[in-house]
Amino acid sequence: MRYYIVFDIGGTYVKHAVMNEHGDFFEKGRYRSERHDFHQFRDDLLNVVRQAQANYPLSGIAISSAGAWIATSASSAEAAPCLVFTVPTLKTYSAGQRACR
């Protein structure tokens, strides 16, 4: 069976669950969204992933979020956050690094 950690990122809460390929839920939770500190936002997300990894052999991560990013210049496009996770290493990249281009 394949397990996935899924996130629904909202303005008030980040909801998360562990699901399988059939859509069955194994765990659910939520925590308050961090809207002002990207590094804290990332760390909160990674903590949930690491907790799920302790109980399930994760095959992937799905992230859903509302909103849009409008780049008004090349420099503002570079400021857009980019999260790339690789399971099981959970390596993250920022927008200025090669993996996000």
C-alpha positions in Angstrom: 0.0 0.0 0.0 1.2 3.5 -0.8 0.8 6.3 1.7 0.8 10.0 1.1 0.9 13.1 3.3 -1.5 15.8 2.0 -1.8 19.4 3.0 -4.6 22.0 2.5 -2.9 25.3 3.2 -5.5 28.0 4.2 -5.2 31.5 5.6 -6.2 30.4 9.1 -5.3 26.7 9.3 -3.1 24.2 7.5 -5.0 20.9 7.4 -3.2 17.7 6.8 -3.8 14.0 6.5 -2.2 10.7 5.7 -4.0 8.9 2.9 -3.5 5.9 0.7 -3.9 5.6 -3.1 -7.6 4.6 -2.6 -8.4 7.9 -0.7 -8.7 6.3 2.7 -7.7 8.5 5.6 -5.4 7.2 8.3 -4.6 10.4 10.3 -6.0 13.9 10.2 -4.9 17.1 11.9 -4.6 20.9 11.6 -2.6 23.8 13.0 -2.7 27.5 12.6 -1.2 28.9 9.5 2.0 31.0 9.8 1.5 33.9 7.5 4.4 36.2 8.3 7.5 34.0 8.7 8.2 31.7 5.7 10.9 29.7 7.6 8.5 29.0 10.4 5.8 28.0 7.9 8.2 25.6 6.2 9.4 24.1 9.5 5.8 23.6 10.7 5.1 21.7 7.4 8.2 19.6 7.7 7.5 18.7 11.3 4.2 17.2 10.2 5.9 15.3 7.4 8.5 13.9 9.8 5.8 12.8 12.3 4.0 11.0 9.5 7.2 9.4 8.3 7.7 7.9 11.7 4.4 5.9 11.3 4.1 5.4 7.5 6.4 4.7 4.6 5.4 7.8 2.6 5.5 7.7 -1.2 4.7 11.4 -1.8 3.4 14.7 -0.7 0.5 16.7 -2.1 0.0 20.4 -1.3 -3.1 22.4 -2.1 -3.3 26.2 -1.6 -5.5 29.0 -2.8 -4.2 32.2 -4.3 -1.8 33.2 -6.9 1.6 34.8 -7.2 2.0 37.7 -9.7 5.6 38.5 -10.5 5.9 42.2 -11.4 9.6 41.9 -12.1 12.3 39.3 -12.3 13.4 40.2 -8.7 9.9 39.6 -7.4 9.7 36.3 -9.2 12.9 35.2 -7.4 11.2 36.1 -4.0 8.4 33.6 -4.6 8.7 30.7 -2.2 9.3 27.3 -3.7 9.1 24.1 -1.7 10.5 20.9 -3.2 10.5 17.9 -0.9 12.1 14.6 -1.7 10.9 11.6 0.3 12.6 10.4 2.5 15.3 13.0 2.7 13.0 16.1 2.9 15.5 18.3 1.2 14.0 21.8 0.7 15.0 24.4 -1.8 14.4 28.1 -1.9 13.3 30.1 -5.0 16.9 31.1 -5.7 18.1 27.6 -6.0 18.3 25.5 -9.1 15.6 23.0 -8.2 12.8 25.6 -8.4 13.5 26.9 -11.9 
